[in-house]
Amino acid sequence: MKTDCYILLANKDEASGLIKEIDKILSEHWAEPIVHPFSGKTLVPWNDDYLKNAVHLIHGKKVVARAQAAEQGWNLGYHQGPFAKASTKLEDADFAREAINGFDAYPNYPAYRAAFYGVLASLYGVKEALRKTAIAISGEAPKWWKAKFKEIEGDSLLKLFYDLHNSDKHDLQIKHLRPNMKLLSYTGPEPDISSGEGVFSIINRGTKNERRIFHAGAKTVFSCYLDVAGLKHKGSDVSHLSLKEQIDLVVEHYRDLVYEAKNTFPGTHS
């Protein structure tokens, strides 16, 4: 249902009280309170038409527009609490990682590369969200994050993923990510090229829209890998693992960090 605006309350208890009164009028549960991740002030969603019989409950209360709420730092989506941004970026990493599974039976190196760097960018977003949230929380939180980031820098697998994202942003070279394909059979239109990147043709040659299209009729053994030796994670050699397994280890590390942060500095998290 459309949210026309929000009603601002001093805290979650006041907001929950308002919602209970609304629920009595509607004979159903209206909404959940939206707590500001740092100030504790709380919003209650409002729909003018649906709640017209409850309008007397908000007389004299401050109304906040949706754009204003977003600008002032409320998280209006599924993820709530001080670490909402970190959780959001972790979710992005999960979906980008799941997309990589689609290339097991459909060799397409550019699409794999896009998904892989999507994972890296999302994990960098988790890192930045944790760092900035720790600063905003203050107290012991910045010290906690400093120790956690030192662990990342001291772990060759975690550091590599961090560095790959930075090099992708700032360097001309595409470093370390390499494709590998063994073609077993192919059924479909004759391709222009079959290589380790996949089976593809080139369309719109010589125009601004020139690009490759990858054919789905290839039966292959396809994967990508990082041409980096001696990778370790938490003291164990992980060089022999597949790239997908290495990605999973890194994503899981950041998942543990977000979970630890939420439980160590709960604040207004709900």
N, C-alpha and C positions, 0 to 999 in steps of 0.2 A: 504494500500500500504506500502511496506517495506520502512523503513527509514534507509538510508545508513549512515547518520551522521547528525549533526546539525550545523547551522551557528550561530556564537556568535555575538550578537549586544549589544551595551551599555545599551539600555533600550527598553521598549515596543514600543515607538514611532518609533524608528529606525527600529525595526523589522516589525512593521506594514507597514512602508514605503516600505521595501523590498518585503513584501508579495504582496502589491498592484502592484508593477512592475512585479512580477511573474504572478499575475492574468491577467495582460494585455497580456502577451505572451501566456498564456494557454487559455485565454477566459473563464476561470472558476476560482472559488476560490480555492486556493491551500491548505492553512492550517491556524491554529490559532497560534499566538506567545505563547511561553512557558516562563513565567516569573519566575525567581528565587524567591523563597518565601521571601528571606531576603535581597539579594544584589540588586535586581531590574534588573540585567543583564538578557538578553532575548535570547532564542534560536528560530531558525526557522528550522523546519524539512527539510531534503534534500534527494532527490532521484536522483542519478546520471543519470540514463537512462531517466526518465520521464521529468527531468528538464534540459536536455542537451542543449536546445535552450536558456536557461536562465543563463548558466554558467558564462557569462561575468559579471552578476550582483554581483557575489560573489568574484570577483578577489581582492585579497589582504585581504579578511576577514578571521578571524580565524575559523577553522573547529574543532568541538568537537565530539569525538566518543560517541556512546550511553552509553557504560560502564563508560566513563569518566564523562558524564553528570549526570548519576545517583550517582556516587561517590561524585560529587561536590554539590549535594543537589537539583538538579532539580527534580520536580515531573513530570514524563512523562506519567502519566495516566489521567483519567477523572478528578480527584480532583486536584485543583490548589490552589495556595496561601499559606500563612503562616500556615494555619490550615488544609492543605490537609491531613496530617496523622490523625488528629483527625476526619475528615470527613470520611476517609477510615475505621477507626476502628468503627465508629458509623454505617456505612453501614454493616460491619461485624456483629455487634450486631443485626441489623434489620433482616438480613437473618437467623441468628441463632434463633432469636425469632420466625420467621415465621415457621421454621422447627418444633418447638414445637407443632404447631397446628396439625401436621400430626399424633400425638399420641392420639388424642381424640378418633379415631375409631380403632387404632392399638396399643394396650398396649405393650410397650417395654421400661421398666425402664432404662436399660443401654443406649439406644439411646436417651431417654429423658434427662438422666443425662449428656450425652456428649453435647447435644445441650444447656442445661442450663448452664453448665460450659463454653461453648463457648460464651454465652452471657456475663458471668462474666469476662472472659478473654478479650473480646473485649471492654467492658466498662472500664476495668483497662487500656487498651491501649489508650482509649480516654483520661482518666485522665492523663496518662503519657505524651501524645502528647500535651495536653493543658499546662501542667506544663513546659515542655521543650521548647515549643514555646514561652511561656511567658518570660522565661529566655532569649531566643534568641532575642526577640523583645526589652527587657529591658524597661526602662522608667517606666510607671505606670503599665505595664502588670504583673510583678511579684506580686505587691501588690494586683492587681485584683484577680489573681489566689489564693493567700494566703487566701483571704476572702472567695472565693468560696469553697476552700477545707475545710475551717473551717465549712462552712455550711454543707458539706457532713458529716464531723465527728460528727456534732451535730444532725443529722437526723438519727433516729434508723434504718429506712429501708435502706437508702443509705449506712450507715455504715455497716449494716449486709452484704449487697452484696459485699462491698469492703473487709470485713473481711473473707467472705466465699471464695473469690478468693485466698487470702493469705493463709488461712488454707489448701485449696486444694493443694497448691504448697508445703507447708512446714510440714503439719501434716500427721500422718498415718490414722487418722480417717476421714471418710466421714461424715461431720457434717450437721445435720438439714434437709437435703433433704430426704423426705420419699414418697413412692408410695402408692397409694390406688386404688384398683380395685374391682368392683362388676361384676362377670361373669354372664351374662344373658343367653348366649347360645354359643355353639362351634361346628363348622363343620370342619373336617379336620383330619389329621393323629393323632393318639393317642399321646398326649404329655407326657413327663416325669414328668413335674411339672406344676401345676397351682397355682399361688400365687399372692400376691399384685403387684409383678413385671411384671406379664403377664403370658401368656401361652407358655411354651417353652420346648424344648428338648435339650439334651446334645450330641454333636457329637465329634468324635475323642477322646473318653475317654482315659485317660492315656498317651496321646501323647502331644508333645509340641503344637499341634494345637487344643487341647481341648477348646471348647467354647460352648456358648449357641446359639441356633437359636430360634427366637420367631415366633410363628405361627400367620398368619393373619386371621384365620377363627374364631377368638373369637369376639363375640358381647358383649361389656362391657360398663360399666361406669368407665372410668379410668382418674386419675389425679395424680399430685404430689403436695406436700405441704411442707412448712417449719415449723418444730415443734418448733416455737419460738413465745412466747406470748408477747403481749404489744407493737407491732410494730406501730410506728407513722411515718407519712410523712407530713412535713410542718404543724405540729400541729394537724393533724387529725389521729384518730385511723384507721389503715388499716389492723389490724389483721384478720378481718372477710373476707377480699377479697381473691379471689383465687390467686394461685401463678402466673398465667398468668397475672392477673390484677396488681399484685404487680410488676412483671417484667416490664409491660408497663409503670407504673409510674416511675420506675428508668430509663428506656431507655429514656423516655420523658424528664426527668430532665437533662440528659446528652445532649440530643438534644438541649434543651434550652441553655445550657452552650456553646455549639459549635456555635450556632447562635449568641449569645451575644458576644462571643469572636470575631467572624468575623466582627460584626458591630461596636464593640468598638475599635478594633485595625485592621482596614482594610488593612493597609500597601499596599502591592502589590497584595492583593487578587483580583481575577477577577472571 
